[in-house]
Amino acid sequence: MAATNVIIIKIIEIGPVIIIPSILFLVGFITTRNPLRNLKNSVFIFVGMVGFAILLTLFINFFKPLIDTIILNSPKKFEIIDIGWSASKEIILNSPITLQIVIGVFSLNIIMLLLRFTRTINIDIWNYWIFLLVGSIIFTITEIKWVGVLIALIVAAITLVMADIYAPFIGNYFGIKGVSIPQTQVVTWAPVSQLVNFIFNKIPGVSKAHIFYEEIQYKLGFFSEPMVMGFILGFVIGIITKYRNFQLNVWPNILYALLSGFKLAIIMILMPRIVTILMKGLHPAINDIREFINRRITKRVLYVGIDSIFFAGIPSIIGLSIIIIPLTAYIATILPGNKILPSADLIIIPFLLVWAVALSQGDTFRSFVSAVIIIPLMLWISTDMGTLFTSFFQKYNIALVEVHKSISSFGSGSNLLFWILLQIIKPILNFFA
């Protein structure tokens, strides 16, 4: 069992950029009649994911000076530090129920498929870490293994059902049929975006008003080109970043703004090209899997569960992220009851916006409204979850980051589904506290 745990942990440490293309490559040996085509698809997916991961890191880091300026000019003192993936990783590494949860979630998916409780075949094994985190936190509270496994399975089951419900939106907007996203920490926010669109559709006059990203591009013409738009937005962000001492060092600050413009322009130029490479491999790979299922297993419509990373680089999502990422930092400084400074896990924003954009079918305004509603909720939930994250670190004598007394994760700590479940079972868990 110890050896198995090591293997599972190594898979998690390797990350989705390697694991997901590898899984699709291995599945392709079964589903694809042409091995060379399988190899070509897998290479495109791998190159696309590596390129996107690099660009996404550069994209998030681009906003760091602006976020530092926002935080510096705020009198708010944050009690909880966002350490991102490190928090989840340490909790999973120190969990004694890793193997049980992995076997349980995998078996649950098969059973739910056989009983027709789900249509999703979850091949996104790397994102099992979400269920490992959930079960490990519950085990920390109760110190009873089966309780931790049970809660992890409940979260997994609900996630699969939600992935089924919202899969058609992914297919309709992104143009890839037969896929779903059983990624709990992002799909759990899809109902909020759906509610926003439902309300807009019920308001006379507003229901027919749309601001689609593609229409904005068409009307802006030359200025909608990724290079031009990236440069303009980057230049404006650079000016805002240096606004406090702009008049004291005019030319150095203008040069800084120009460099910011060039940086964002380069990212905006490369991002769509990388996404094109990624889709060039993903689209035929998914079609091969669907055809194999229909040919050999069942005619029933099934979905292939994949990571939202495949869609996070779409221009409409990246364009909206340019607004939402710094806005998240600003909301954190003015939101009553918020104690967390979102930093390490801001990378979740593009993944979150996958649902905001898909459910509004690319309506930028509705997507923006959805994000503005979701972000404060994420901040409040990750603040509330800080106690559990910190307790785990203290229980297993794991050193906390820097001088902060409390830690959390803006990404994994804002899991709405898990948080709601915790509120329901909290009276029971209090007996174990």
Rosetta blueprint (number, residue, H / E / L):
1 M L
2 A H
3 A H
4 T H
5 N H
6 V H
7 I H
8 I H
9 I H
10 K H
11 I H
12 I H
13 E H
14 I H
15 G L
16 P H
17 V H
18 I H
19 I H
20 I H
21 P H
22 S H
23 I H
24 L H
25 F H
26 L H
27 V H
28 G H
29 F H
30 I H
31 T H
32 T L
33 R L
34 N L
35 P H
36 L H
37 R H
38 N H
39 L H
40 K H
41 N H
42 S H
43 V H
44 F H
45 I H
46 F H
47 V H
48 G H
49 M H
50 V H
51 G H
52 F H
53 A H
54 I H
55 L H
56 L H
57 T H
58 L H
59 F H
60 I H
61 N H
62 F H
63 F L
64 K H
65 P H
66 L H
67 I H
68 D H
69 T H
70 I H
71 I H
72 L H
73 N L
74 S L
75 P L
76 K L
77 K L
78 F L
79 E L
80 I E
81 I E
82 D E
83 I L
84 G L
85 W H
86 S H
87 A H
88 S H
89 K H
90 E H
91 I H
92 I H
93 L H
94 N L
95 S L
96 P L
97 I L
98 T H
99 L H
100 Q H
101 I H
102 V H
103 I H
104 G H
105 V H
106 F H
107 S H
108 L H
109 N H
110 I H
111 I H
112 M H
113 L H
114 L H
115 L L
116 R L
117 F L
118 T L
119 R L
120 T E
121 I E
122 N E
123 I L
124 D L
125 I H
126 W H
127 N H
128 Y H
129 W H
130 I H
131 F H
132 L H
133 L H
134 V H
135 G H
136 S H
137 I H
138 I H
139 F H
140 T H
141 I H
142 T H
143 E L
144 I L
145 K H
146 W H
147 V H
148 G H
149 V H
150 L H
151 I H
152 A H
153 L H
154 I H
155 V H
156 A H
157 A H
158 I H
159 T H
160 L H
161 V H
162 M H
163 A H
164 D H
165 I H
166 Y H
167 A H
168 P H
169 F H
170 I H
171 G H
172 N H
173 Y H
174 F H
175 G L
176 I L
177 K L
178 G L
179 V E
180 S E
181 I L
182 P L
183 Q L
184 T H
185 Q H
186 V H
187 V H
188 T L
189 W L
190 A H
191 P H
192 V H
193 S H
194 Q H
195 L H
196 V H
197 N H
198 F H
199 I H
200 F H
201 N H
202 K H
203 I L
204 P L
205 G L
206 V H
207 S H
208 K H
209 A L
210 H L
211 I L
212 F E
213 Y H
214 E H
215 E H
216 I H
217 Q H
218 Y H
219 K H
220 L H
221 G H
222 F H
223 F H
224 S H
225 E L
226 P H
227 M H
228 V H
229 M H
230 G H
231 F H
232 I H
233 L H
234 G H
235 F H
236 V H
237 I H
238 G H
239 I H
240 I H
241 T H
242 K L
243 Y H
244 R H
245 N H
246 F L
247 Q L
248 L L
249 N L
250 V H
251 W H
252 P H
253 N H
254 I H
255 L H
256 Y H
257 A H
258 L H
259 L H
260 S H
261 G H
262 F H
263 K H
264 L H
265 A H
266 I H
267 I H
268 M H
269 I H
270 L H
271 M H
272 P H
273 R H
274 I H
275 V H
276 T H
277 I H
278 L H
279 M H
280 K H
281 G H
282 L H
283 H H
284 P H
285 A H
286 I H
287 N H
288 D H
289 I H
290 R H
291 E H
292 F H
293 I H
294 N H
295 R H
296 R H
297 I H
298 T L
299 K L
300 R L
301 V L
302 L L
303 Y E
304 V E
305 G E
306 I L
307 D L
308 S H
309 I H
310 F H
311 F L
312 A L
313 G L
314 I L
315 P H
316 S H
317 I H
318 I H
319 G H
320 L H
321 S H
322 I H
323 I H
324 I H
325 I H
326 P H
327 L H
328 T H
329 A H
330 Y H
331 I H
332 A H
333 T H
334 I H
335 L L
336 P L
337 G L
338 N L
339 K L
340 I E
341 L E
342 P L
343 S L
344 A L
345 D L
346 L L
347 I L
348 I H
349 I H
350 P H
351 F H
352 L H
353 L H
354 V H
355 W H
356 A H
357 V H
358 A H
359 L H
360 S L
361 Q L
362 G L
363 D E
364 T H
365 F H
366 R H
367 S H
368 F H
369 V H
370 S H
371 A H
372 V H
373 I H
374 I H
375 I H
376 P H
377 L H
378 M H
379 L H
380 W H
381 I H
382 S H
383 T H
384 D H
385 M L
386 G H
387 T H
388 L H
389 F H
390 T H
391 S H
392 F H
393 F H
394 Q H
395 K H
396 Y L
397 N L
398 I L
399 A L
400 L L
401 V L
402 E L
403 V L
404 H L
405 K L
406 S E
407 I E
408 S E
409 S L
410 F L
411 G L
412 S H
413 G H
414 S H
415 N L
416 L H
417 L H
418 F H
419 W H
420 I H
421 L H
422 L H
423 Q H
424 I H
425 I H
426 K H
427 P H
428 I H
429 L H
430 N L
431 F L
432 F L
433 A L
